[in-house]
Structure formats: C-alpha cells, structure tokens
Amino acid sequence: MDYEKLLSWYKAKACIISVDIYPDDHYGNIRIVAGNKAHCDDMLKTMHKEFIPGSPYAEYLPENKNFEDFCYRSSILGQPLHTYVELPFMNLWLNMFLLPLESDKENTGYCLYLYDVAPKADSGQRASLSADTAATVLETCIKLRGSSNIKETINEVVNNIREICESDHCCILLVDKDTRKCETFSESINPGKGVKPMDTFLDDGFFDIAQTWDGTIGGSTCIIIKNQQDREWLESVNPLWYQSLTGAGVYNIVLFPLIYNDITLGYMWSLNFNEENTVKIKETLELTTFFIASEIANYQLLQKLKIMSTMDMLTGVKNRNAMNNTISSIIDGKIRINYPYSVIFTDLNGLKRINDQNGHTEGDNLLKTTADIFIGIFYDADVFRAGGDEFMILAYDMDEKMLEARLKRVAEQTKKNNIQVSIGTFVVHEGDDIRTAMRKADERMYADKNAYYDKHPELKYR
C-alpha cells in the first residue's frame, strides 16, 4: 500500500501504525510506519527530533497501555475507534481517531491514526459519545442532579454501572492522603459470585496499595487490565497490587481516579467485567466519573460544613447548636433514649483568673485539656460545650452507680492536670423530663461551685 499517497489526503495530523500479533494472540511491536507533513512537523515541534518511519511508537508518543489496546483493536480486530481524553501529565486534551486498514502481512495489522491536541477541553467533543453511552451518562447526570440523598443515588448509579459492565463488583473508594485512610463510599456486588465486600480488605496496609495506583496510571486517564498480557504487564510494574488482585480472585479490572480541581478524591473500579465491551465501558466511565467526582466533592464540602456547624472548633466537642438540636429532638420524640441516662453539667473554676494572669492561650489550652478528659472518660456519651467554660454531657444507659465510677475518674484526671471543675448531675429515669433534669443538674453544678468558692474565697473571681 502506498502510505505516503494515502496520508497526503489528510490535513490533520495523521500517521500509519502497525501492530505485530503473535500466535498466542499477544500483540508485540507497535510502530509508526509513516506520517504526513502535519505529523512530522508536530513531532519536530513537540519531541524536538525528526520523525523516522518504522520507529517504535513510544519514541514519539506517550507510552500508554490504553492507547496500545486501541491500536490493537483497530489494526487487528478491525474496529474503527474514536476517543477524547485528557493527558494529565502534559496538561493537554487529545482527540483521536483510528481507522483499520487492509494488511498485506500475515502477522501484522495496520490502522490510520488521526489526532489533534488542545490545551483546554472542548465540551462538544466530550459529549460526542455513542447513543447508548450518551443515554447512560445523561441518565446518571439526571439522577445525581435531581437527588436529595446523594449517597443513596450514587449507590444506584454504581449498581447501574456494574450491570452495564456485566461485572462482579463495582466500587467507589475514597482516599485521604493526610490520614492515610481509605473508605468505601459505595459499592455494588453481583450476588452469587462470592465477592467479599470492600471493607473486608481495608486493613491498615491497604493504603500502601492504593497509593501505588497513580504511578501505575502514569500519564493515562485510567487503568484497564483485561487479559493475560495485561496481567503480566501489571505484575511487572506493580507486583504489590497484582498480588492483591489475584489473591481476591480478580482477573480483570478497569480503574479510574476521581479527580476534582486537580485533587484525587478516590477511585472507581469495576472488577471481572465483560471484556468484549471494554471500549464502551471505558467511554462510559471516562465521563461518568467526571460527574461523580464533582458530586462527591460537593457532598464532602457539605459534610464539612455540617460538622463545622455542630462542632466547637476549639475543643473538638459538639457545640451549643448541636446541644439545642439534640435536646429538641429528644423532647419531640425524634430521638428516643433508653432509661436510665445521665445529664451532667460542668464548669471550670478560675478560668477568668487564668486568662487574666496567663493569657487566653493558656485558658484555651485548659479548655482543650478539660474537653479531652471528658471525651476520654465519657467515650460513649455526647459531650457539648454549652458556652464559655461550661460543658454538658448526655451519658446514655448510665445509672447512678456507673455515673459515680465515671465521675471518680474525672476527679482523678482533673486533679492530675491541676484543673478545678464544678459538677452537677441528674440521673433520668422513666417518667422524668429532660428539661427538669437539665435544670436540676445546672442548679447542683452552681451549688458545687459556690461550695468551692466558700472554701477558697481568695479565688472568688472567675
């Protein structure tokens, strides 16, 4: 075939790619056998060297397993393909077309590769999907944007994606690099396949595996391991992850990072999928994960705002707003508590004196230490900072005897840290009202404070 003549008809960057195939169906050398003027000029401009026909493709184009798979599918399987993907390491977007060509060699296939790159994404190109894929992505977007319960909706989306992939398991895993923790955000398991839930594998060492994924993805948008050749490649570049997958009975996987504002929130994958649908699966997940990442980022922001609205930022315990909401919910019957339970009010003695004499930093440290003591001892209770130097504790399933034992520990810890607190309590039994319990506990706390200052009149200014 006269490749030069064929390529001369194309104004866009174009080249001919060859793929060698072996008897065991493994593909081998992938070469750029010819290129038009636009391609040769681009190679000189971007790679700073002249194009030499017949060179391995990796000398001029980024080495990428997904690109190799596309070349194989087009040149050997005869599939016309198109994709529009980001090249993160180059900050570029690639629009590429592959068209199969007839081959005059028994063990070599050829395809025409046309491509263009741009520094910014083209929304029109991102939306240029097949009808089936476009319908799937649109349905996902409608579900996500119209939902009042985003986590429930994402569970539904993940289940739909697993069914599209015809896979055993689909999962969204969030990763926090600061705390080195992984969290299963959503997953769908094909029943009857014997697949274990992701939480089964989330031990202290799993983060070590997860942090290798970005390096394995490299300059691509995803990882697709679909056959023995890909598995051999994965074993060579990431043996830790390979062993983890094979140990879990995984024979193929497609994994996408969930990226929002250049931050990797986590990953989404599908395991043991239908290999025949690899291209459609990649196309679907490529855009779906873009929208899912955006929704998860919004969800995380709302969760942080929710925490901030109910958390005292200085001490780390719940704030007065959370306390009022909890009390209102108990009174309205929205929160039901087993009897007996205990209400405890505490107040620091001498905080104003410490602030005046030693500065507010010292006073803040005293508040934080006191809160840590309450959190540690009343680990199964709600601890609130009611305001200033006053704390309230709701201790569930706690009778008089249990409360006495806890308060003894409070006395030991506060004495050890040279902290003086006044305490008032009320054990709530069936028939008692929580508002009465709070008033009684508050009155007893102030009685305890007055007794302390009667004993130490020289300290009687707060």
C-alpha positions as CSV (number, residue, x, y, z in Angstrom):
1,M,0.0,0.0,0.0
2,D,1.2,3.5,-0.8
3,Y,1.1,5.0,2.6
4,E,2.5,8.4,1.5
5,K,-0.2,8.8,-1.0
6,L,-2.9,7.8,1.5
7,L,-1.6,10.2,4.1
8,S,-1.3,13.1,1.7
9,W,-5.1,13.4,1.5
10,Y,-5.3,14.4,5.2
11,K,-4.7,17.9,6.5
12,A,-4.9,16.8,10.2
13,K,-2.0,15.1,11.9
14,A,-2.1,11.6,10.6
15,C,0.2,8.5,10.6
16,I,0.0,4.8,9.9
17,I,0.5,2.5,12.8
18,S,1.4,-1.2,12.6
19,V,0.8,-3.8,15.3
20,D,2.5,-7.2,15.3
21,I,0.5,-10.2,16.5
22,Y,1.8,-13.5,17.9
23,P,0.3,-17.0,17.6
24,D,-0.9,-16.8,21.3
25,D,-2.8,-13.6,20.4
26,H,-0.4,-11.4,22.3
27,Y,0.4,-8.2,20.4
28,G,4.0,-7.2,20.1
29,N,5.8,-4.3,18.4
30,I,3.7,-1.2,17.7
31,R,5.4,1.1,15.2
32,I,4.7,4.3,13.3
33,V,5.5,3.3,9.8
34,A,4.6,6.6,8.0
35,G,3.4,10.1,8.8
36,N,2.1,13.0,6.8
37,K,3.7,16.5,6.9
38,A,1.5,17.7,9.8
39,H,2.5,14.7,11.9
40,C,6.2,15.1,11.0
41,D,6.1,18.8,11.9
42,D,4.4,18.1,15.2
43,M,7.0,15.5,16.1
44,L,9.8,18.0,15.4
45,K,8.0,20.7,17.4
46,T,6.9,18.7,20.5
47,M,9.6,16.0,20.6
48,H,12.4,18.1,19.1
49,K,13.5,15.4,16.7
50,E,12.8,14.4,13.2
51,F,10.3,11.6,12.5
52,I,11.9,8.3,11.3
53,P,9.4,6.0,9.6
54,G,9.2,2.5,11.2
55,S,10.2,3.7,14.7
56,P,8.5,2.3,17.9
57,Y,5.6,4.5,18.7
58,A,6.9,5.2,22.2
59,E,9.7,7.2,20.8
60,Y,7.3,9.9,19.6
61,L,4.0,9.3,21.5
62,P,3.4,8.8,25.3
63,E,3.7,5.1,26.1
64,N,0.2,4.1,27.2
65,K,-1.5,0.7,27.7
66,N,-4.9,2.1,26.8
67,F,-3.6,3.6,23.5
68,E,-1.9,0.2,22.7
69,D,-5.2,-1.5,23.2
70,F,-6.9,0.9,20.8
71,C,-4.2,0.3,18.2
72,Y,-4.7,-3.5,18.6
73,R,-8.4,-3.3,18.3
74,S,-8.3,-1.1,15.2
75,S,-5.4,-2.8,13.3
76,I,-6.0,-6.4,14.3
77,L,-9.7,-6.6,15.2
78,G,-10.8,-4.1,12.5
79,Q,-12.6,-1.7,14.8
80,P,-13.0,2.0,13.9
81,L,-12.5,3.9,17.1
82,H,-12.7,7.4,18.5
83,T,-11.9,8.9,21.9
84,Y,-11.4,12.2,23.5
85,V,-9.2,12.1,26.6
86,E,-7.1,14.2,28.9
87,L,-3.3,13.9,29.0
88,P,-2.8,15.0,32.6
89,F,1.0,14.9,32.6
90,M,1.0,17.2,29.5
91,N,-2.0,19.4,30.5
92,L,-3.5,18.7,27.1
93,W,-6.6,17.1,25.6
94,L,-6.3,14.5,22.8
95,N,-8.9,14.0,20.2
96,M,-8.0,10.8,18.2
97,F,-9.5,8.6,15.5
98,L,-8.3,5.1,14.5
99,L,-9.4,3.5,11.2
100,P,-8.5,-0.1,10.3
101,L,-6.5,-0.7,7.1
102,E,-6.1,-3.8,5.0
103,S,-2.8,-5.6,5.6
104,D,-0.5,-7.4,3.2
105,K,1.3,-9.1,6.1
106,E,0.0,-12.2,7.8
107,N,1.1,-11.3,11.4
108,T,0.9,-7.5,11.2
109,G,-2.1,-5.2,11.2
110,Y,-2.3,-1.6,10.2
111,C,-4.5,1.4,11.2
112,L,-4.7,5.0,10.3
113,Y,-4.3,7.3,13.3
114,L,-5.5,10.9,13.1
115,Y,-5.2,13.1,16.1
116,D,-5.2,16.7,17.5
117,V,-4.3,18.2,20.8
118,A,-5.5,21.3,22.6
119,P,-4.7,22.9,26.0
120,K,-8.4,23.1,27.0
121,A,-11.3,20.7,27.0
122,D,-13.9,21.0,24.3
123,S,-17.3,20.3,25.8
124,G,-18.7,19.4,22.4
125,Q,-16.0,16.8,21.9
126,R,-16.6,15.4,25.5
127,A,-20.2,14.9,24.6
128,S,-19.5,13.2,21.3
129,L,-20.4,9.7,22.6
130,S,-22.3,6.8,21.1
131,A,-26.0,6.9,21.5
132,D,-26.1,4.2,24.1
133,T,-23.2,5.7,26.1
134,A,-24.7,9.2,25.9
135,A,-28.0,7.9,27.2
136,T,-26.3,6.2,30.1
137,V,-24.3,9.3,31.1
138,L,-27.3,11.6,30.7
139,E,-29.3,9.3,32.9
140,T,-26.6,9.4,35.5
141,C,-26.4,13.2,35.5
142,I,-30.2,13.5,35.9
143,K,-30.1,11.2,38.8
144,L,-27.3,13.0,40.5
145,R,-28.6,16.5,40.0
146,G,-32.2,15.6,40.9
147,S,-31.3,13.8,44.1
148,S,-31.9,15.0,47.7
149,N,-29.9,12.0,49.0
150,I,-26.7,11.9,47.1
151,K,-25.2,8.8,48.8
152,E,-28.3,6.8,48.0
153,T,-28.3,8.0,44.4
154,I,-24.7,7.2,43.9
155,N,-25.4,3.7,45.2
156,E,-28.0,3.3,42.5
157,V,-25.6,4.7,39.8
158,V,-22.8,2.3,40.9
159,N,-25.2,-0.6,40.7
160,N,-26.2,0.5,37.2
161,I,-22.6,0.8,36.1
162,R,-21.8,-2.7,37.4
163,E,-24.7,-4.0,35.3
164,I,-23.5,-2.1,32.2
165,C,-20.0,-3.6,32.7
166,E,-21.5,-7.0,33.4
167,S,-19.0,-7.2,36.3
168,D,-18.8,-8.9,39.7
169,H,-18.1,-5.8,41.7
170,C,-18.2,-2.1,41.2
171,C,-16.9,0.3,43.9
172,I,-16.1,3.9,44.8
173,L,-13.2,4.1,47.3
174,L,-12.3,7.4,48.9
175,V,-8.7,8.0,49.9
176,D,-7.4,10.6,52.4
177,K,-3.7,11.0,51.9
178,D,-3.4,13.1,55.1
179,T,-4.7,10.4,57.4
180,R,-3.6,7.5,55.1
181,K,-7.1,6.1,55.3
182,C,-9.4,4.5,52.7
183,E,-13.2,4.5,52.9
184,T,-15.8,2.6,50.9
185,F,-18.2,5.3,49.7
186,S,-20.4,3.0,47.6
187,E,-20.3,-0.5,46.1
188,S,-22.4,-3.0,44.2
189,I,-21.7,-6.7,44.3
190,N,-23.1,-9.3,41.9
191,P,-24.9,-11.8,44.1
192,G,-23.8,-15.4,43.9
193,K,-20.3,-14.6,42.7
194,G,-18.7,-15.0,46.1
195,V,-17.2,-11.5,46.1
196,K,-16.4,-10.1,49.5
197,P,-17.3,-6.5,50.5
198,M,-14.5,-4.0,50.1
199,D,-14.4,-3.3,53.8
200,T,-13.1,-6.9,54.2
201,F,-9.8,-5.7,52.6
202,L,-9.5,-2.3,54.2
203,D,-6.9,-3.1,56.8
204,D,-4.1,-0.7,57.9
205,G,-1.9,-1.8,55.0
206,F,-4.4,-1.2,52.2
207,F,-3.5,2.5,51.8
208,D,0.0,1.3,50.8
209,I,-1.6,-0.4,47.8
210,A,-3.9,2.4,46.9
211,Q,-1.1,5.0,46.8
212,T,0.6,2.9,44.1
213,W,-2.3,3.4,41.7
214,D,-1.4,6.9,40.5
215,G,2.0,5.7,39.5
216,T,0.6,2.8,37.6
217,I,-1.9,5.0,35.8
218,G,1.0,7.2,34.8
219,G,0.1,9.6,32.1
220,S,-3.2,7.9,31.3
221,T,-6.8,8.6,32.4
222,C,-7.3,5.0,33.7
223,I,-6.0,1.5,34.1
224,I,-7.6,-1.3,32.1
225,I,-6.4,-4.9,32.8
226,K,-8.4,-7.2,30.6
227,N,-6.3,-10.2,29.6
228,Q,-3.2,-12.3,30.4
229,Q,-0.9,-9.9,28.6
230,D,-2.2,-7.0,30.7
231,R,-1.9,-9.0,33.9
232,E,1.7,-9.9,33.0
233,W,2.4,-6.2,32.5
234,L,0.8,-5.3,35.8
235,E,2.8,-7.9,37.6
236,S,6.0,-6.4,36.2
237,V,5.2,-2.7,37.1
238,N,3.1,-3.1,40.3
239,P,3.6,-6.5,41.9
240,L,2.0,-5.4,45.2
241,W,-1.3,-4.6,43.6
242,Y,-1.1,-7.5,41.3
243,Q,-0.8,-9.9,44.2
244,S,-3.7,-8.2,46.0
245,L,-5.9,-8.6,42.9
246,T,-5.1,-12.2,42.2
247,G,-5.5,-13.0,45.9
248,A,-9.0,-11.7,45.7
249,G,-9.9,-13.7,42.6
250,V,-9.7,-10.7,40.2
251,Y,-8.8,-11.4,36.6
252,N,-9.7,-8.1,35.0
253,I,-10.3,-4.5,36.2
254,V,-11.0,-1.1,34.9
255,L,-10.0,1.7,37.4
256,F,-10.5,5.4,37.1
257,P,-9.3,8.1,39.5
258,L,-12.0,10.5,40.8
259,I,-10.4,13.9,40.3
260,Y,-11.9,17.3,41.2
261,N,-9.9,20.6,41.0
262,D,-6.7,18.6,40.4
263,I,-7.2,16.7,43.7
264,T,-7.7,12.9,43.7
265,L,-10.7,12.2,45.9
266,G,-10.6,8.4,45.4
267,Y,-11.1,5.8,42.7
268,M,-13.9,4.0,41.0
269,W,-13.5,0.5,39.5
270,S,-15.3,-2.5,38.0
271,L,-13.9,-6.0,38.5
272,N,-14.3,-9.1,36.3
273,F,-16.2,-7.2,33.6
274,N,-17.2,-8.4,30.1
275,E,-14.0,-7.9,28.0
276,E,-16.0,-7.7,24.8
277,N,-17.4,-4.3,26.0
278,T,-14.1,-2.8,27.0
279,V,-14.3,0.2,24.7
280,K,-17.9,1.0,25.7
281,I,-17.0,0.6,29.4
282,K,-14.0,2.9,29.1
283,E,-16.1,5.5,27.2
284,T,-18.9,5.4,29.8
285,L,-16.8,5.6,32.9
286,E,-14.5,8.2,31.4
287,L,-17.3,10.8,31.5
288,T,-19.4,9.3,34.3
289,T,-16.5,9.5,36.8
290,F,-16.2,13.2,35.9
291,F,-19.7,13.9,37.2
292,I,-19.4,11.5,40.1
293,A,-16.2,13.2,41.3
294,S,-18.0,16.6,41.2
295,E,-20.9,15.3,43.3
296,I,-18.7,13.6,45.8
297,A,-16.7,16.9,46.2
298,N,-19.9,18.8,46.9
299,Y,-21.0,16.0,49.3
300,Q,-17.7,16.2,51.2
301,L,-18.0,20.0,51.4
302,L,-21.5,19.8,52.8
303,Q,-20.4,17.2,55.4
304,K,-17.5,19.5,56.5
305,L,-19.9,22.5,56.7
306,K,-22.3,20.3,58.7
307,I,-19.5,19.3,61.1
308,M,-18.4,22.9,61.4
309,S,-22.0,24.0,62.3
310,T,-22.2,21.4,65.1
311,M,-18.6,21.2,66.3
312,D,-16.8,23.5,68.7
313,M,-13.6,24.3,66.8
314,L,-11.5,25.0,69.9
315,T,-12.2,21.8,71.9
316,G,-13.5,19.3,69.3
317,V,-16.7,18.5,71.2
318,K,-20.2,19.3,69.9
319,N,-21.3,23.0,70.2
320,R,-24.3,24.6,71.8
321,N,-26.2,24.5,68.5
322,A,-25.8,20.7,68.4
323,M,-26.8,20.5,72.1
324,N,-30.0,22.5,71.5
325,N,-30.9,20.4,68.4
326,T,-30.3,17.2,70.4
327,I,-32.5,18.3,73.3
328,S,-35.3,19.5,71.0
329,S,-35.2,16.1,69.2
330,I,-35.4,14.3,72.5
331,I,-38.4,16.4,73.6
332,D,-40.1,16.0,70.2
333,G,-39.6,12.2,70.3
334,K,-37.4,12.2,67.2
335,I,-34.6,10.8,69.4
336,R,-35.5,8.1,71.8
337,I,-33.2,7.3,74.7
338,N,-33.2,4.2,76.9
339,Y,-33.6,4.7,80.6
340,P,-31.8,5.4,82.8
341,Y,-29.5,8.0,81.4
342,S,-27.5,10.8,83.0
343,V,-27.3,14.6,82.5
344,I,-24.0,16.2,83.7
345,F,-23.2,19.9,83.8
346,T,-19.6,21.0,84.5
347,D,-18.0,24.4,84.8
348,L,-14.3,25.3,85.1
349,N,-13.3,27.2,88.3
350,G,-10.9,30.1,87.9
351,L,-10.8,30.3,84.1
352,K,-11.1,34.1,84.1
353,R,-8.2,34.4,86.5
354,I,-6.0,32.2,84.3
355,N,-7.0,34.2,81.2
356,D,-6.2,37.5,83.0
357,Q,-2.9,36.4,84.6
358,N,-1.5,34.0,82.0
359,G,-3.3,35.0,78.8
360,H,-6.1,33.5,76.7
361,T,-3.8,30.9,75.1
362,E,-3.3,29.3,78.5
363,G,-7.0,29.5,79.1
364,D,-7.8,27.9,75.7
365,N,-5.3,25.1,76.5
366,L,-7.1,24.5,79.8
367,L,-10.4,24.2,78.0
368,K,-9.0,21.7,75.4
369,T,-7.4,19.6,78.2
370,T,-10.7,19.5,80.1
371,A,-12.7,18.6,76.9
372,D,-10.1,15.8,76.2
373,I,-10.7,14.4,79.7
374,F,-14.5,14.4,79.2
375,I,-14.2,12.8,75.8
376,G,-11.9,10.1,77.1
377,I,-13.9,9.2,80.1
378,F,-17.4,9.6,78.6
379,Y,-16.4,8.0,75.3
380,D,-19.9,6.6,74.8
381,A,-21.7,9.8,75.5
382,D,-22.4,13.2,73.8
383,V,-20.1,15.9,75.1
384,F,-21.2,19.5,74.4
385,R,-19.6,22.9,75.0
386,A,-22.6,24.7,76.3
387,G,-20.8,28.0,76.2
388,G,-17.7,29.7,77.7
389,D,-16.2,27.3,80.3
390,E,-19.4,25.2,80.7
391,F,-19.9,21.7,79.3
392,M,-22.9,19.4,79.2
393,I,-22.7,15.6,78.9
394,L,-25.5,13.3,77.9
395,A,-24.5,9.8,79.1
396,Y,-26.7,7.1,77.7
397,D,-27.6,3.9,79.5
398,M,-25.9,5.2,82.7
399,D,-27.3,4.7,86.2
400,E,-26.2,6.2,89.5
401,K,-23.5,3.5,90.1
402,M,-22.0,3.8,86.7
403,L,-22.1,7.6,86.8
404,E,-20.3,7.6,90.2
405,A,-17.5,5.4,88.8
406,R,-17.0,7.8,85.8
407,L,-17.0,10.9,88.0
408,K,-14.4,9.3,90.2
409,R,-12.2,9.1,87.1
410,V,-12.9,12.7,86.2
411,A,-11.8,13.8,89.7
412,E,-8.6,11.8,89.3
413,Q,-7.8,13.2,85.8
414,T,-8.6,16.8,86.7
415,K,-6.5,16.7,89.8
416,K,-3.6,15.2,87.8
417,N,-3.8,18.1,85.4
418,N,-4.4,20.7,88.1
419,I,-7.9,21.6,86.8
420,Q,-10.7,22.6,89.1
421,V,-14.3,21.8,87.9
422,S,-17.7,22.1,89.5
423,I,-20.1,19.3,88.6
424,G,-23.9,18.8,88.8
425,T,-25.7,15.7,87.8
426,F,-29.2,14.2,87.4
427,V,-29.9,10.6,86.6
428,V,-33.0,10.4,84.4
429,H,-35.5,7.6,84.9
430,E,-38.7,6.7,83.1
431,G,-41.2,9.5,83.8
432,D,-38.6,12.2,84.3
433,D,-38.4,15.1,81.9
434,I,-35.1,16.1,80.3
435,R,-35.8,19.8,80.8
436,T,-36.2,19.2,84.5
437,A,-33.1,17.0,84.6
438,M,-31.1,19.8,82.9
439,R,-32.3,22.4,85.4
440,K,-31.6,20.2,88.4
441,A,-28.1,19.3,87.1
442,D,-27.4,23.0,86.4
443,E,-28.5,24.0,89.9
444,R,-26.4,21.3,91.5
445,M,-23.4,22.4,89.5
446,Y,-23.7,26.0,90.7
447,A,-24.2,24.8,94.3
448,D,-20.9,22.8,93.9
449,K,-19.2,26.0,92.5
450,N,-20.5,28.1,95.4
451,A,-19.2,25.5,97.9
452,Y,-15.8,25.6,96.2
453,Y,-15.5,29.4,96.5
454,D,-16.8,29.3,100.1
455,K,-13.9,27.0,100.8
456,H,-11.5,29.2,98.7
457,P,-12.7,32.8,99.0
458,E,-9.3,34.1,97.8
459,L,-10.1,32.6,94.4
460,K,-13.5,34.0,94.1
461,Y,-13.3,35.8,90.9
462,R,-13.8,33.8,87.8
